[in-house]
Amino acid sequence: MVSEPTVADAINRIYESLQADNADIDLHIGNLKAALTRAGLREAVFDPARLVHNNRSGRKLMQAYFRQRGVTVKFNAP
C-alpha cells in the first residue's frame, strides 16, 4: 500500500515543481488538496522565500491559480 502524502510532503513537491518550471503542478495541487482534506485543514501555507517569483504579482498569480483548483494559499510572514 502506498502511503498518502502529508500536507508538508505535498507542499515540498509543489516547491520542487515550481523550481522545475511547473512540471506536473496540477497533479501536485490535487495531492495537496487531498492532504489538506485528510488533515482537516482549509489552507496551505507557503514560504515566499522558496518561491521562484517572490514578488507580489507572483504570489497573487499563485493564489489565483491554486484557488481555481480548490486550494486556498497563504504565505507566512517574511
All heavy atoms as a GROMACS GRO file, in nm:
protein
  611
    1MET      N    1   0.084  -0.119   0.000
    1MET     CA    2   0.000   0.000   0.000
    1MET      C    3   0.088   0.124   0.000
    1MET      O    4   0.183   0.135   0.077
    1MET     CB    5  -0.088  -0.002   0.125
    1MET     CG    6  -0.182   0.114   0.133
    1MET     SD    7  -0.290   0.094   0.275
    1MET     CE    8  -0.279   0.256   0.343
    2VAL      N    9   0.057   0.218  -0.084
    2VAL     CA   10   0.132   0.343  -0.093
    2VAL      C   11   0.071   0.441   0.006
    2VAL      O   12  -0.050   0.459   0.010
    2VAL     CB   13   0.125   0.401  -0.236
    2VAL    CG1   14   0.195   0.535  -0.243
    2VAL    CG2   15   0.184   0.304  -0.335
    3SER      N   16   0.156   0.502   0.088
    3SER     CA   17   0.104   0.597   0.186
    3SER      C   18   0.067   0.728   0.117
    3SER      O   19   0.130   0.768   0.018
    3SER     CB   20   0.206   0.622   0.296
    3SER     OG   21   0.320   0.684   0.243
    4GLU      N   22  -0.034   0.792   0.169
    4GLU     CA   23  -0.078   0.920   0.116
    4GLU      C   24   0.019   1.028   0.162
    4GLU      O   25   0.066   1.025   0.274
    4GLU     CB   26  -0.219   0.951   0.168
    4GLU     CG   27  -0.324   0.850   0.130
    4GLU     CD   28  -0.357   0.855  -0.018
    4GLU    OE1   29  -0.343   0.960  -0.080
    4GLU    OE2   30  -0.399   0.751  -0.071
    5PRO      N   31   0.049   1.125   0.074
    5PRO     CA   32   0.142   1.231   0.115
    5PRO      C   33   0.080   1.320   0.223
    5PRO      O   34  -0.041   1.345   0.222
    5PRO     CB   35   0.166   1.309  -0.013
    5PRO     CG   36   0.049   1.279  -0.100
    5PRO     CD   37   0.003   1.142  -0.062
    6THR      N   38   0.164   1.367   0.314
    6THR     CA   39   0.119   1.462   0.415
    6THR      C   40   0.111   1.601   0.351
    6THR      O   41   0.158   1.622   0.238
    6THR     CB   42   0.216   1.468   0.534
    6THR    OG1   43   0.342   1.518   0.486
    6THR    CG2   44   0.234   1.331   0.597
    7VAL      N   45   0.056   1.695   0.423
    7VAL     CA   46   0.049   1.832   0.373
    7VAL      C   47   0.190   1.885   0.346
    7VAL      O   48   0.217   1.944   0.242
    7VAL     CB   49  -0.028   1.923   0.471
    7VAL    CG1   50  -0.020   2.070   0.428
    7VAL    CG2   51  -0.174   1.878   0.484
    8ALA      N   52   0.282   1.860   0.440
    8ALA     CA   53   0.420   1.907   0.423
    8ALA      C   54   0.485   1.843   0.301
    8ALA      O   55   0.556   1.911   0.225
    8ALA     CB   56   0.501   1.877   0.549
    9ASP      N   57   0.463   1.712   0.280
    9ASP     CA   58   0.518   1.645   0.162
    9ASP      C   59   0.463   1.707   0.033
    9ASP      O   60   0.537   1.731  -0.062
    9ASP     CB   61   0.483   1.495   0.162
    9ASP     CG   62   0.554   1.418   0.271
    9ASP    OD1   63   0.659   1.464   0.319
    9ASP    OD2   64   0.502   1.310   0.307
   10ALA      N   65   0.332   1.730   0.031
   10ALA     CA   66   0.268   1.786  -0.088
   10ALA      C   67   0.319   1.927  -0.116
   10ALA      O   68   0.346   1.962  -0.232
   10ALA     CB   69   0.116   1.786  -0.070
   11ILE      N   70   0.339   2.007  -0.012
   11ILE     CA   71   0.391   2.143  -0.030
   11ILE      C   72   0.534   2.138  -0.083
   11ILE      O   73   0.571   2.213  -0.173
   11ILE     CB   74   0.380   2.224   0.101
   11ILE    CG1   75   0.232   2.259   0.126
   11ILE    CG2   76   0.467   2.350   0.096
   11ILE    CD1   77   0.205   2.326   0.258
   12ASN      N   78   0.616   2.047  -0.030
   12ASN     CA   79   0.753   2.033  -0.079
   12ASN      C   80   0.755   1.993  -0.226
   12ASN      O   81   0.838   2.040  -0.304
   12ASN     CB   82   0.832   1.934   0.006
   12ASN     CG   83   0.876   1.994   0.138
   12ASN    OD1   84   0.901   2.114   0.146
   12ASN    ND2   85   0.884   1.912   0.240
   13ARG      N   86   0.665   1.906  -0.267
   13ARG     CA   87   0.657   1.866  -0.407
   13ARG      C   88   0.618   1.985  -0.496
   13ARG      O   89   0.663   1.997  -0.608
   13ARG     CB   90   0.557   1.753  -0.425
   13ARG     CG   91   0.593   1.625  -0.356
   13ARG     CD   92   0.622   1.515  -0.454
   13ARG     NE   93   0.630   1.382  -0.398
   13ARG     CZ   94   0.726   1.337  -0.320
   13ARG    NH1   95   0.822   1.417  -0.284
   13ARG    NH2   96   0.728   1.213  -0.278
   14ILE      N   97   0.533   2.072  -0.442
   14ILE     CA   98   0.494   2.191  -0.518
   14ILE      C   99   0.614   2.284  -0.533
   14ILE      O  100   0.638   2.338  -0.641
   14ILE     CB  101   0.373   2.261  -0.453
   14ILE    CG1  102   0.248   2.176  -0.479
   14ILE    CG2  103   0.355   2.403  -0.508
   14ILE    CD1  104   0.124   2.219  -0.407
   15TYR      N  105   0.693   2.302  -0.426
   15TYR     CA  106   0.815   2.383  -0.438
   15TYR      C  107   0.906   2.325  -0.547
   15TYR      O  108   0.960   2.399  -0.629
   15TYR     CB  109   0.894   2.386  -0.307
   15TYR     CG  110   0.834   2.470  -0.196
   15TYR    CD1  111   0.824   2.419  -0.067
   15TYR    CD2  112   0.792   2.601  -0.218
   15TYR    CE1  113   0.773   2.496   0.037
   15TYR    CE2  114   0.739   2.677  -0.115
   15TYR     CZ  115   0.731   2.625   0.012
   15TYR     OH  116   0.680   2.700   0.114
   16GLU      N  117   0.922   2.192  -0.548
   16GLU     CA  118   1.007   2.127  -0.649
   16GLU      C  119   0.949   2.150  -0.789
   16GLU      O  120   1.024   2.176  -0.883
   16GLU     CB  121   1.018   1.977  -0.620
   16GLU     CG  122   1.095   1.944  -0.495
   16GLU     CD  123   1.079   1.799  -0.451
   16GLU    OE1  124   1.018   1.719  -0.526
   16GLU    OE2  125   1.128   1.766  -0.341
   17SER      N  126   0.818   2.141  -0.801
   17SER     CA  127   0.754   2.162  -0.931
   17SER      C  128   0.772   2.305  -0.979
   17SER      O  129   0.800   2.329  -1.096
   17SER     CB  130   0.605   2.128  -0.920
   17SER     OG  131   0.540   2.153  -1.042
   18LEU      N  132   0.759   2.401  -0.888
   18LEU     CA  133   0.778   2.541  -0.924
   18LEU      C  134   0.921   2.565  -0.973
   18LEU      O  135   0.943   2.640  -1.067
   18LEU     CB  136   0.746   2.633  -0.806
   18LEU     CG  137   0.598   2.636  -0.763
   18LEU    CD1  138   0.583   2.714  -0.634
   18LEU    CD2  139   0.510   2.693  -0.872
   19GLN      N  140   1.018   2.500  -0.908
   19GLN     CA  141   1.158   2.514  -0.949
   19GLN      C  142   1.181   2.450  -1.087
   19GLN      O  143   1.270   2.490  -1.160
   19GLN     CB  144   1.251   2.448  -0.846
   19GLN     CG  145   1.251   2.515  -0.710
   19GLN     CD  146   1.309   2.655  -0.713
   19GLN    OE1  147   1.398   2.684  -0.790
   19GLN    NE2  148   1.257   2.741  -0.628
   20ALA      N  149   1.100   2.349  -1.120
   20ALA     CA  150   1.115   2.276  -1.246
   20ALA      C  151   1.017   2.329  -1.353
   20ALA      O  152   0.963   2.253  -1.433
   20ALA     CB  153   1.091   2.128  -1.223
   21ASP      N  154   0.993   2.461  -1.349
   21ASP     CA  155   0.907   2.525  -1.449
   21ASP      C  156   0.766   2.467  -1.449
   21ASP      O  157   0.707   2.439  -1.554
   21ASP     CB  158   0.970   2.517  -1.588
   21ASP     CG  159   0.914   2.621  -1.683
   21ASP    OD1  160   0.862   2.724  -1.635
   21ASP    OD2  161   0.921   2.598  -1.805
   22ASN      N  162   0.711   2.444  -1.329
   22ASN     CA  163   0.573   2.398  -1.308
   22ASN      C  164   0.543   2.258  -1.360
   22ASN      O  165   0.429   2.227  -1.395
   22ASN     CB  166   0.472   2.498  -1.365
   22ASN     CG  167   0.483   2.634  -1.302
   22ASN    OD1  168   0.523   2.647  -1.187
   22ASN    ND2  169   0.451   2.737  -1.376
   23ALA      N  170   0.642   2.172  -1.364
   23ALA     CA  171   0.622   2.034  -1.410
   23ALA      C  172   0.523   1.962  -1.318
   23ALA      O  173   0.539   1.961  -1.197
   23ALA     CB  174   0.755   1.960  -1.412
   24ASP      N  175   0.418   1.905  -1.376
   24ASP     CA  176   0.315   1.829  -1.303
   24ASP      C  177   0.249   1.909  -1.190
   24ASP      O  178   0.204   1.852  -1.092
   24ASP     CB  179   0.373   1.700  -1.245
   24ASP     CG  180   0.421   1.605  -1.352
   24ASP    OD1  181   0.358   1.601  -1.460
   24ASP    OD2  182   0.522   1.534  -1.329
   25ILE      N  183   0.240   2.041  -1.205
   25ILE     CA  184   0.186   2.124  -1.097
   25ILE      C  185   0.042   2.087  -1.063
   25ILE      O  186   0.005   2.083  -0.947
   25ILE     CB  187   0.201   2.275  -1.129
   25ILE    CG1  188   0.171   2.360  -1.005
   25ILE    CG2  189   0.113   2.317  -1.244
   25ILE    CD1  190   0.275   2.357  -0.900
   26ASP      N  191  -0.041   2.057  -1.163
   26ASP     CA  192  -0.181   2.025  -1.136
   26ASP      C  193  -0.193   1.895  -1.055
   26ASP      O  194  -0.278   1.886  -0.966
   26ASP     CB  195  -0.262   2.017  -1.265
   26ASP     CG  196  -0.281   2.155  -1.329
   26ASP    OD1  197  -0.285   2.255  -1.256
   26ASP    OD2  198  -0.292   2.160  -1.452
   27LEU      N  199  -0.109   1.798  -1.084
   27LEU     CA  200  -0.107   1.673  -1.007
   27LEU      C  201  -0.071   1.702  -0.861
   27LEU      O  202  -0.137   1.652  -0.769
   27LEU     CB  203  -0.006   1.575  -1.068
   27LEU     CG  204   0.022   1.450  -0.985
   27LEU    CD1  205  -0.099   1.358  -0.986
   27LEU    CD2  206   0.144   1.379  -1.039
   28HIS      N  207   0.029   1.786  -0.840
   28HIS     CA  208   0.074   1.817  -0.704
   28HIS      C  209  -0.030   1.900  -0.629
   28HIS      O  210  -0.049   1.882  -0.508
   28HIS     CB  211   0.209   1.888  -0.707
   28HIS     CG  212   0.318   1.803  -0.765
   28HIS    ND1  213   0.346   1.674  -0.721
   28HIS    CD2  214   0.406   1.827  -0.864
   28HIS    CE1  215   0.445   1.624  -0.790
   28HIS    NE2  216   0.484   1.714  -0.879
   29ILE      N  217  -0.101   1.989  -0.700
   29ILE     CA  218  -0.208   2.065  -0.636
   29ILE      C  219  -0.320   1.970  -0.593
   29ILE      O  220  -0.375   1.983  -0.483
   29ILE     CB  221  -0.262   2.175  -0.729
   29ILE    CG1  222  -0.154   2.282  -0.753
   29ILE    CG2  223  -0.388   2.239  -0.671
   29ILE    CD1  224  -0.189   2.382  -0.861
   30GLY      N  225  -0.352   1.872  -0.676
   30GLY     CA  226  -0.454   1.773  -0.639
   30GLY      C  227  -0.414   1.693  -0.517
   30GLY      O  228  -0.496   1.668  -0.427
   31ASN      N  229  -0.286   1.654  -0.511
   31ASN     CA  230  -0.237   1.581  -0.392
   31ASN      C  231  -0.242   1.670  -0.269
   31ASN      O  232  -0.276   1.622  -0.160
   31ASN     CB  233  -0.094   1.532  -0.416
   31ASN     CG  234  -0.087   1.421  -0.516
   31ASN    OD1  235  -0.186   1.352  -0.543
   31ASN    ND2  236   0.030   1.402  -0.576
   32LEU      N  237  -0.208   1.797  -0.283
   32LEU     CA  238  -0.215   1.890  -0.170
   32LEU      C  239  -0.358   1.906  -0.123
   32LEU      O  240  -0.385   1.904  -0.003
   32LEU     CB  241  -0.156   2.026  -0.210
   32LEU     CG  242  -0.168   2.137  -0.106
   32LEU    CD1  243  -0.096   2.098   0.023
   32LEU    CD2  244  -0.114   2.267  -0.160
   33LYS      N  245  -0.451   1.920  -0.216
   33LYS     CA  246  -0.593   1.935  -0.180
   33LYS      C  247  -0.641   1.814  -0.100
   33LYS      O  248  -0.707   1.828   0.002
   33LYS     CB  249  -0.676   1.954  -0.306
   33LYS     CG  250  -0.821   1.982  -0.280
   33LYS     CD  251  -0.895   2.010  -0.410
   33LYS     CE  252  -1.040   2.038  -0.386
   33LYS     NZ  253  -1.112   2.062  -0.512
   34ALA      N  254  -0.604   1.694  -0.145
   34ALA     CA  255  -0.643   1.572  -0.075
   34ALA      C  256  -0.578   1.566   0.064
   34ALA      O  257  -0.643   1.528   0.162
   34ALA     CB  258  -0.604   1.450  -0.157
   35ALA      N  259  -0.451   1.605   0.073
   35ALA     CA  260  -0.380   1.603   0.201
   35ALA      C  261  -0.442   1.703   0.298
   35ALA      O  262  -0.456   1.674   0.418
   35ALA     CB  263  -0.232   1.633   0.181
   36LEU      N  264  -0.480   1.820   0.249
   36LEU     CA  265  -0.546   1.919   0.336
   36LEU      C  266  -0.678   1.865   0.388
   36LEU      O  267  -0.710   1.881   0.506
   36LEU     CB  268  -0.570   2.049   0.258
   36LEU     CG  269  -0.447   2.134   0.227
   36LEU    CD1  270  -0.481   2.244   0.128
   36LEU    CD2  271  -0.388   2.194   0.354
   37THR      N  272  -0.754   1.800   0.302
   37THR     CA  273  -0.882   1.742   0.342
   37THR      C  274  -0.862   1.637   0.450
   37THR      O  275  -0.932   1.636   0.552
   37THR     CB  276  -0.954   1.682   0.221
   37THR    OG1  277  -0.975   1.785   0.124
   37THR    CG2  278  -1.087   1.621   0.260
   38ARG      N  279  -0.764   1.547   0.429
   38ARG     CA  280  -0.736   1.443   0.528
   38ARG      C  281  -0.693   1.501   0.662
   38ARG      O  282  -0.726   1.450   0.768
   38ARG     CB  283  -0.627   1.347   0.478
   38ARG     CG  284  -0.673   1.250   0.373
   38ARG     CD  285  -0.569   1.142   0.348
   38ARG     NE  286  -0.439   1.193   0.308
   38ARG     CZ  287  -0.406   1.229   0.183
   38ARG    NH1  288  -0.496   1.219   0.086
   38ARG    NH2  289  -0.285   1.273   0.155
   39ALA      N  290  -0.619   1.612   0.658
   39ALA     CA  291  -0.569   1.675   0.780
   39ALA      C  292  -0.672   1.769   0.844
   39ALA      O  293  -0.649   1.820   0.952
   39ALA     CB  294  -0.441   1.753   0.750
   40GLY      N  295  -0.783   1.791   0.775
   40GLY     CA  296  -0.887   1.880   0.828
   40GLY      C  297  -0.847   2.027   0.820
   40GLY      O  298  -0.897   2.108   0.898
   41LEU      N  299  -0.760   2.061   0.727
   41LEU     CA  300  -0.715   2.199   0.712
   41LEU      C  301  -0.786   2.266   0.596
   41LEU      O  302  -0.832   2.200   0.503
   41LEU     CB  303  -0.563   2.203   0.688
   41LEU     CG  304  -0.478   2.143   0.800
   41LEU    CD1  305  -0.332   2.140   0.758
   41LEU    CD2  306  -0.495   2.221   0.929
   42ARG      N  307  -0.792   2.399   0.599
   42ARG     CA  308  -0.862   2.474   0.496
   42ARG      C  309  -0.768   2.547   0.402
   42ARG      O  310  -0.809   2.592   0.296
   42ARG     CB  311  -0.957   2.575   0.559
   42ARG     CG  312  -1.068   2.510   0.636
   42ARG     CD  313  -1.157   2.614   0.699
   42ARG     NE  314  -1.260   2.554   0.778
   42ARG     CZ  315  -1.387   2.548   0.741
   42ARG    NH1  316  -1.424   2.601   0.628
   42ARG    NH2  317  -1.475   2.492   0.819
   43GLU      N  318  -0.642   2.564   0.443
   43GLU     CA  319  -0.550   2.640   0.358
   43GLU      C  320  -0.409   2.587   0.370
   43GLU      O  321  -0.372   2.525   0.470
   43GLU     CB  322  -0.553   2.788   0.395
   43GLU     CG  323  -0.513   2.816   0.538
   43GLU     CD  324  -0.541   2.959   0.581
   43GLU    OE1  325  -0.642   3.017   0.540
   43GLU    OE2  326  -0.460   3.011   0.660
   44ALA      N  327  -0.331   2.612   0.265
   44ALA     CA  328  -0.191   2.573   0.262
   44ALA      C  329  -0.106   2.697   0.285
   44ALA      O  330  -0.136   2.804   0.231
   44ALA     CB  331  -0.156   2.511   0.128
   45VAL      N  332  -0.002   2.684   0.367
   45VAL     CA  333   0.085   2.797   0.398
   45VAL      C  334   0.221   2.773   0.332
   45VAL      O  335   0.285   2.671   0.356
   45VAL     CB  336   0.101   2.814   0.551
   45VAL    CG1  337   0.193   2.933   0.581
   45VAL    CG2  338  -0.035   2.834   0.617
   46PHE      N  339   0.261   2.869   0.250
   46PHE     CA  340   0.387   2.859   0.177
   46PHE      C  341   0.485   2.964   0.228
   46PHE      O  342   0.445   3.070   0.276
   46PHE     CB  343   0.364   2.881   0.027
   46PHE     CG  344   0.297   2.764  -0.040
   46PHE    CD1  345   0.160   2.752  -0.040
   46PHE    CD2  346   0.373   2.667  -0.103
   46PHE    CE1  347   0.098   2.645  -0.102
   46PHE    CE2  348   0.312   2.559  -0.164
   46PHE     CZ  349   0.175   2.548  -0.164
   47ASP      N  350   0.613   2.934   0.214
   47ASP     CA  351   0.721   3.026   0.248
   47ASP      C  352   0.757   3.105   0.123
   47ASP      O  353   0.807   3.048   0.026
   47ASP     CB  354   0.842   2.946   0.297
   47ASP     CG  355   0.961   3.033   0.331
   47ASP    OD1  356   0.950   3.157   0.322
   47ASP    OD2  357   1.066   2.977   0.366
   48PRO      N  358   0.730   3.236   0.120
   48PRO     CA  359   0.757   3.313  -0.001
   48PRO      C  360   0.904   3.311  -0.043
   48PRO      O  361   0.934   3.325  -0.162
   48PRO     CB  362   0.710   3.455   0.034
   48PRO     CG  363   0.689   3.458   0.179
   48PRO     CD  364   0.674   3.316   0.227
   49ALA      N  365   0.995   3.290   0.049
   49ALA     CA  366   1.138   3.286   0.015
   49ALA      C  367   1.172   3.168  -0.074
   49ALA      O  368   1.272   3.170  -0.145
   49ALA     CB  369   1.222   3.283   0.142
   50ARG      N  370   1.089   3.063  -0.074
   50ARG     CA  371   1.116   2.943  -0.154
   50ARG      C  372   1.050   2.948  -0.292
   50ARG      O  373   1.063   2.854  -0.370
   50ARG     CB  374   1.069   2.818  -0.080
   50ARG     CG  375   1.153   2.792   0.045
   50ARG     CD  376   1.121   2.662   0.110
   50ARG     NE  377   1.152   2.548   0.025
   50ARG     CZ  378   1.121   2.423   0.053
   50ARG    NH1  379   1.058   2.395   0.165
   50ARG    NH2  380   1.151   2.326  -0.030
   51LEU      N  381   0.980   3.056  -0.320
   51LEU     CA  382   0.912   3.068  -0.449
   51LEU      C  383   1.008   3.119  -0.556
   51LEU      O  384   1.099   3.196  -0.528
   51LEU     CB  385   0.794   3.164  -0.438
   51LEU     CG  386   0.685   3.125  -0.338
   51LEU    CD1  387   0.576   3.232  -0.338
   51LEU    CD2  388   0.627   2.989  -0.371
   52VAL      N  389   0.983   3.078  -0.679
   52VAL     CA  390   1.065   3.123  -0.791
   52VAL      C  391   1.043   3.272  -0.814
   52VAL      O  392   1.138   3.348  -0.834
   52VAL     CB  393   1.031   3.044  -0.919
   52VAL    CG1  394   1.107   3.097  -1.038
   52VAL    CG2  395   1.060   2.896  -0.898
   53HIS      N  396   0.917   3.316  -0.811
   53HIS     CA  397   0.882   3.457  -0.832
   53HIS      C  398   0.826   3.512  -0.702
   53HIS      O  399   0.706   3.517  -0.682
   53HIS     CB  400   0.780   3.472  -0.945
   53HIS     CG  401   0.832   3.423  -1.076
   53HIS    ND1  402   0.928   3.489  -1.146
   53HIS    CD2  403   0.804   3.312  -1.146
   53HIS    CE1  404   0.957   3.422  -1.256
   53HIS    NE2  405   0.883   3.312  -1.258
   54ASN      N  406   0.917   3.551  -0.613
   54ASN     CA  407   0.875   3.603  -0.483
   54ASN      C  408   0.854   3.753  -0.492
   54ASN      O  409   0.930   3.832  -0.439
   54ASN     CB  410   0.979   3.569  -0.376
   54ASN     CG  411   0.935   3.618  -0.240
   54ASN    OD1  412   0.818   3.645  -0.219
   54ASN    ND2  413   1.028   3.632  -0.149
   55ASN      N  414   0.752   3.790  -0.565
   55ASN     CA  415   0.708   3.930  -0.567
   55ASN      C  416   0.556   3.929  -0.556
   55ASN      O  417   0.493   3.823  -0.560
   55ASN     CB  418   0.757   4.003  -0.692
   55ASN     CG  419   0.715   3.934  -0.820
   55ASN    OD1  420   0.610   3.871  -0.826
   55ASN    ND2  421   0.796   3.947  -0.924
   56ARG      N  422   0.498   4.044  -0.540
   56ARG     CA  423   0.354   4.050  -0.517
   56ARG      C  424   0.276   3.985  -0.632
   56ARG      O  425   0.185   3.906  -0.609
   56ARG     CB  426   0.309   4.195  -0.497
   56ARG     CG  427   0.162   4.204  -0.460
   56ARG     CD  428   0.121   4.348  -0.432
   56ARG     NE  429  -0.011   4.352  -0.373
   56ARG     CZ  430  -0.125   4.343  -0.442
   56ARG    NH1  431  -0.120   4.328  -0.572
   56ARG    NH2  432  -0.241   4.348  -0.380
   57SER      N  433   0.311   4.019  -0.755
   57SER     CA  434   0.235   3.963  -0.868
   57SER      C  435   0.253   3.812  -0.877
   57SER      O  436   0.158   3.740  -0.910
   57SER     CB  437   0.273   4.031  -0.999
   57SER     OG  438   0.407   4.006  -1.032
   58GLY      N  439   0.372   3.761  -0.847
   58GLY     CA  440   0.395   3.617  -0.849
   58GLY      C  441   0.312   3.544  -0.743
   58GLY      O  442   0.254   3.439  -0.769
   59ARG      N  443   0.306   3.604  -0.623
   59ARG     CA  444   0.226   3.543  -0.516
   59ARG      C  445   0.077   3.548  -0.548
   59ARG      O  446   0.004   3.451  -0.526
   59ARG     CB  447   0.256   3.613  -0.382
   59ARG     CG  448   0.396   3.585  -0.331
   59ARG     CD  449   0.418   3.637  -0.190
   59ARG     NE  450   0.391   3.778  -0.176
   59ARG     CZ  451   0.481   3.876  -0.192
   59ARG    NH1  452   0.605   3.846  -0.222
   59ARG    NH2  453   0.446   4.002  -0.176
   60LYS      N  454   0.030   3.660  -0.602
   60LYS     CA  455  -0.113   3.673  -0.638
   60LYS      C  456  -0.150   3.576  -0.749
   60LYS      O  457  -0.257   3.515  -0.747
   60LYS     CB  458  -0.147   3.817  -0.678
   60LYS     CG  459  -0.138   3.916  -0.564
   60LYS     CD  460  -0.239   3.882  -0.457
   60LYS     CE  461  -0.231   3.977  -0.340
   60LYS     NZ  462  -0.319   3.936  -0.230
   61LEU      N  463  -0.062   3.559  -0.846
   61LEU     CA  464  -0.087   3.464  -0.955
   61LEU      C  465  -0.096   3.322  -0.899
   61LEU      O  466  -0.184   3.245  -0.936
   61LEU     CB  467   0.024   3.474  -1.059
   61LEU     CG  468   0.010   3.383  -1.180
   61LEU    CD1  469  -0.115   3.418  -1.260
   61LEU    CD2  470   0.133   3.396  -1.269
   62MET      N  471  -0.005   3.289  -0.808
   62MET     CA  472  -0.007   3.156  -0.747
   62MET      C  473  -0.137   3.135  -0.670
   62MET      O  474  -0.202   3.031  -0.682
   62MET     CB  475   0.112   3.138  -0.654
   62MET     CG  476   0.120   3.002  -0.589
   62MET     SD  477   0.269   2.991  -0.488
   62MET     CE  478   0.241   2.834  -0.407
   63GLN      N  479  -0.177   3.235  -0.590
   63GLN     CA  480  -0.302   3.223  -0.514
   63GLN      C  481  -0.421   3.203  -0.607
   63GLN      O  482  -0.506   3.118  -0.581
   63GLN     CB  483  -0.324   3.348  -0.428
   63GLN     CG  484  -0.235   3.353  -0.306
   63GLN     CD  485  -0.256   3.479  -0.225
   63GLN    OE1  486  -0.267   3.589  -0.281
   63GLN    NE2  487  -0.260   3.464  -0.094
   64ALA      N  488  -0.427   3.278  -0.715
   64ALA     CA  489  -0.540   3.267  -0.809
   64ALA      C  490  -0.542   3.130  -0.876
   64ALA      O  491  -0.648   3.068  -0.888
   64ALA     CB  492  -0.532   3.378  -0.914
   65TYR      N  493  -0.426   3.082  -0.919
   65TYR     CA  494  -0.418   2.953  -0.987
   65TYR      C  495  -0.462   2.840  -0.894
   65TYR      O  496  -0.538   2.751  -0.932
   65TYR     CB  497  -0.275   2.930  -1.037
   65TYR     CG  498  -0.263   2.811  -1.131
   65TYR    CD1  499  -0.295   2.825  -1.265
   65TYR    CD2  500  -0.221   2.687  -1.084
   65TYR    CE1  501  -0.284   2.718  -1.352
   65TYR    CE2  502  -0.210   2.579  -1.170
   65TYR     CZ  503  -0.242   2.595  -1.303
   65TYR     OH  504  -0.232   2.489  -1.388
   66PHE      N  505  -0.413   2.843  -0.770
   66PHE     CA  506  -0.450   2.739  -0.674
   66PHE      C  507  -0.597   2.750  -0.635
   66PHE      O  508  -0.664   2.649  -0.619
   66PHE     CB  509  -0.361   2.748  -0.550
   66PHE     CG  510  -0.226   2.684  -0.566
   66PHE    CD1  511  -0.138   2.723  -0.666
   66PHE    CD2  512  -0.186   2.584  -0.479
   66PHE    CE1  513  -0.014   2.664  -0.680
   66PHE    CE2  514  -0.062   2.524  -0.492
   66PHE     CZ  515   0.024   2.564  -0.593
   67ARG      N  516  -0.648   2.873  -0.620
   67ARG     CA  517  -0.788   2.892  -0.583
   67ARG      C  518  -0.879   2.832  -0.688
   67ARG      O  519  -0.980   2.770  -0.657
   67ARG     CB  520  -0.817   3.041  -0.564
   67ARG     CG  521  -0.958   3.070  -0.516
   67ARG     CD  522  -0.982   3.217  -0.483
   67ARG     NE  523  -0.934   3.309  -0.585
   67ARG     CZ  524  -0.832   3.395  -0.570
   67ARG    NH1  525  -0.767   3.399  -0.455
   67ARG    NH2  526  -0.797   3.474  -0.668
   68GLN      N  527  -0.844   2.846  -0.818
   68GLN     CA  528  -0.924   2.787  -0.925
   68GLN      C  529  -0.928   2.635  -0.913
   68GLN      O  530  -1.020   2.571  -0.964
   68GLN     CB  531  -0.866   2.824  -1.062
   68GLN     CG  532  -0.883   2.969  -1.098
   68GLN     CD  533  -0.808   3.006  -1.224
   68GLN    OE1  534  -0.728   2.929  -1.276
   68GLN    NE2  535  -0.832   3.126  -1.273
   69ARG      N  536  -0.831   2.577  -0.846
   69ARG     CA  537  -0.824   2.432  -0.828
   69ARG      C  538  -0.868   2.388  -0.688
   69ARG      O  539  -0.849   2.275  -0.648
   69ARG     CB  540  -0.683   2.384  -0.859
   69ARG     CG  541  -0.662   2.377  -1.010
   69ARG     CD  542  -0.525   2.418  -1.055
   69ARG     NE  543  -0.522   2.426  -1.202
   69ARG     CZ  544  -0.559   2.534  -1.270
   69ARG    NH1  545  -0.604   2.642  -1.210
   69ARG    NH2  546  -0.552   2.534  -1.402
   70GLY      N  547  -0.928   2.482  -0.613
   70GLY     CA  548  -0.987   2.448  -0.485
   70GLY      C  549  -0.895   2.451  -0.365
   70GLY      O  550  -0.928   2.395  -0.261
   71VAL      N  551  -0.779   2.519  -0.376
   71VAL     CA  552  -0.686   2.526  -0.264
   71VAL      C  553  -0.660   2.672  -0.229
   71VAL      O  554  -0.623   2.751  -0.315
   71VAL     CB  555  -0.551   2.457  -0.298
   71VAL    CG1  556  -0.451   2.473  -0.185
   71VAL    CG2  557  -0.573   2.311  -0.329
   72THR      N  558  -0.682   2.707  -0.102
   72THR     CA  559  -0.653   2.842  -0.054
   72THR      C  560  -0.508   2.848  -0.013
   72THR      O  561  -0.460   2.763   0.063
   72THR     CB  562  -0.743   2.878   0.066
   72THR    OG1  563  -0.879   2.867   0.024
   72THR    CG2  564  -0.716   3.018   0.116
   73VAL      N  565  -0.437   2.949  -0.063
   73VAL     CA  566  -0.294   2.965  -0.036
   73VAL      C  567  -0.271   3.088   0.050
   73VAL      O  568  -0.325   3.196   0.021
   73VAL     CB  569  -0.214   2.979  -0.168
   73VAL    CG1  570  -0.070   3.020  -0.141
   73VAL    CG2  571  -0.219   2.850  -0.246
   74LYS      N  572  -0.193   3.072   0.155
   74LYS     CA  573  -0.147   3.183   0.240
   74LYS      C  574   0.005   3.179   0.240
   74LYS      O  575   0.066   3.077   0.212
   74LYS     CB  576  -0.199   3.168   0.383
   74LYS     CG  577  -0.349   3.166   0.396
   74LYS     CD  578  -0.407   3.301   0.372
   74LYS     CE  579  -0.559   3.293   0.392
   74LYS     NZ  580  -0.628   3.409   0.352
   75PHE      N  581   0.065   3.292   0.274
   75PHE     CA  582   0.210   3.300   0.283
   75PHE      C  583   0.246   3.342   0.424
   75PHE      O  584   0.185   3.433   0.481
   75PHE     CB  585   0.264   3.401   0.182
   75PHE     CG  586   0.235   3.361   0.040
   75PHE    CD1  587   0.130   3.419  -0.029
   75PHE    CD2  588   0.311   3.264  -0.023
   75PHE    CE1  589   0.101   3.382  -0.159
   75PHE    CE2  590   0.282   3.226  -0.154
   75PHE     CZ  591   0.179   3.285  -0.220
   76ASN      N  592   0.350   3.275   0.481
   76ASN     CA  593   0.394   3.315   0.613
   76ASN      C  594   0.474   3.444   0.601
   76ASN      O  595   0.526   3.478   0.496
   76ASN     CB  596   0.470   3.204   0.686
   76ASN     CG  597   0.582   3.143   0.607
   76ASN    OD1  598   0.615   3.189   0.499
   76ASN    ND2  599   0.641   3.040   0.660
   77ALA      N  600   0.482   3.517   0.710
   77ALA     CA  601   0.548   3.649   0.709
   77ALA      C  602   0.697   3.634   0.677
   77ALA      O  603   0.762   3.539   0.722
   77ALA     CB  604   0.530   3.716   0.843
   78PRO      N  605   0.750   3.727   0.600
   78PRO     CA  606   0.892   3.721   0.563
   78PRO      C  607   0.984   3.741   0.682
   78PRO      O  608   0.952   3.785   0.782
   78PRO     CB  609   0.909   3.834   0.462
   78PRO     CG  610   0.789   3.920   0.471
   78PRO     CD  611   0.684   3.842   0.541
   0.00000   0.00000   0.00000
